[in-house]
Amino acid sequence: MEIWKIALLVDDIETAEDFYAGLLGMEVISRSPRSVHLNAGSVRLELIRKELFEGDERLGKTGMHHLSFKVDDIEKETKKLKAKGVQFIKEPFEIVEGLKLAFFDGLNNVNLQLFDDKR
């Protein structure tokens, strides 16, 4: 596994984009109604609208949202991690056709994500 993205849940996505892209000079890679992806060197920085996780006590907090690990087979990786005692916050789910995510518990309240993109 390798870290490919760091995600921040933000109060105001436009202000956050202005800060990271405008002030810090990160290049916008992609933009959608849900999020903005920026080039942060060897990893991506994703800015996510906090409304997407509203009502979720753990995943709905602003700030550092998750570290994302790119995997080839999310079901296989989930099974391996569970066998090692890892606790999942959200089981694998398809967010859009061909893109599956899962969230699991890291140390010290850090959310970790499995990212399986077949698009």
C-alpha positions as CSV (number, residue, x, y, z in Angstrom):
1,M,0.0,0.0,0.0
2,E,1.1,3.6,-0.6
3,I,-0.4,6.9,0.5
4,W,-1.6,8.8,-2.6
5,K,-3.9,11.4,-1.0
6,I,-4.5,13.4,2.1
7,A,-8.1,14.7,2.6
8,L,-9.3,17.7,4.5
9,L,-12.9,18.3,5.4
10,V,-13.5,22.0,5.1
11,D,-16.1,24.5,6.1
12,D,-15.9,26.6,2.9
13,I,-14.4,24.8,-0.1
14,E,-13.9,28.0,-2.1
15,T,-12.0,29.7,0.7
16,A,-9.9,26.5,1.1
17,E,-9.2,26.3,-2.6
18,D,-8.1,30.0,-2.6
19,F,-5.8,29.2,0.3
20,Y,-4.1,26.0,-1.0
21,A,-4.1,26.9,-4.7
22,G,-4.0,30.7,-4.7
23,L,-1.8,31.3,-1.6
24,L,0.3,28.2,-1.5
25,G,0.5,27.7,-5.3
26,M,-0.8,24.1,-5.5
27,E,-2.2,23.2,-8.9
28,V,-5.9,22.3,-9.2
29,I,-6.0,18.8,-10.7
30,S,-9.8,18.4,-10.7
31,R,-12.9,20.0,-9.3
32,S,-16.4,18.6,-8.7
33,P,-19.4,19.7,-6.6
34,R,-18.1,17.5,-3.8
35,S,-14.4,18.2,-3.7
36,V,-11.3,19.8,-5.2
37,H,-8.1,17.8,-5.8
38,L,-4.8,19.6,-5.8
39,N,-1.2,18.5,-6.7
40,A,0.7,18.5,-3.5
41,G,3.9,17.0,-4.8
42,S,4.0,13.2,-4.6
43,V,0.5,13.0,-3.1
44,R,-2.8,14.7,-3.7
45,L,-4.6,17.0,-1.4
46,E,-8.3,16.7,-1.5
47,L,-10.6,19.4,-0.1
48,I,-14.0,17.9,0.8
49,R,-17.2,19.9,1.5
50,K,-18.1,19.1,5.2
51,E,-21.8,18.8,4.2
52,L,-21.0,15.4,2.6
53,F,-20.4,13.8,6.0
54,E,-22.9,15.9,8.0
55,G,-24.4,13.9,10.8
56,D,-21.6,11.4,11.0
57,E,-20.0,11.9,14.4
58,R,-16.5,10.7,13.4
59,L,-16.2,11.4,9.7
60,G,-18.1,14.7,9.9
61,K,-15.5,16.7,11.8
62,T,-13.6,19.4,9.9
63,G,-9.9,19.3,9.6
64,M,-7.8,16.3,8.6
65,H,-10.3,13.8,7.3
66,H,-8.3,10.8,6.2
67,L,-5.2,9.3,4.7
68,S,-6.0,7.3,1.6
69,F,-4.3,4.1,0.5
70,K,-4.7,3.0,-3.2
71,V,-5.4,-0.7,-3.5
72,D,-6.1,-3.0,-6.5
73,D,-8.7,-5.2,-4.7
74,I,-10.6,-3.5,-1.9
75,E,-12.4,-6.7,-0.8
76,K,-9.1,-8.6,-0.6
77,E,-7.4,-5.8,1.4
78,T,-10.4,-5.4,3.7
79,K,-10.4,-9.1,4.5
80,K,-6.6,-9.1,5.2
81,L,-6.9,-6.1,7.5
82,K,-9.9,-7.5,9.4
83,A,-7.9,-10.8,9.9
84,K,-5.3,-8.6,11.6
85,G,-7.9,-7.0,13.9
86,V,-8.4,-3.7,12.1
87,Q,-11.8,-2.1,12.9
88,F,-13.7,-0.7,9.9
89,I,-15.7,2.5,10.3
90,K,-17.4,2.0,6.9
91,E,-17.3,-1.2,5.0
92,P,-16.4,-1.1,1.3
93,F,-19.0,0.8,-0.8
94,E,-19.3,2.1,-4.3
95,I,-19.4,5.9,-4.3
96,V,-19.7,6.1,-8.1
97,E,-19.6,3.3,-10.7
98,G,-16.1,1.8,-10.6
99,L,-14.9,3.6,-7.5
100,K,-15.0,1.8,-4.1
101,L,-14.0,3.2,-0.8
102,A,-13.8,1.9,2.8
103,F,-12.8,3.7,6.0
104,F,-11.0,2.1,8.9
105,D,-9.6,3.1,12.2
106,G,-6.0,4.4,12.4
107,L,-4.2,5.2,15.6
108,N,-5.1,8.4,17.6
109,N,-8.4,9.0,15.9
110,V,-6.9,9.2,12.4
111,N,-9.3,7.9,9.7
112,L,-7.8,5.7,7.1
113,Q,-9.3,4.9,3.7
114,L,-8.9,2.2,1.1
115,F,-9.4,3.5,-2.4
116,D,-10.1,1.1,-5.3
117,D,-10.6,2.9,-8.7
118,K,-11.6,0.8,-11.7
119,R,-13.0,3.7,-13.7
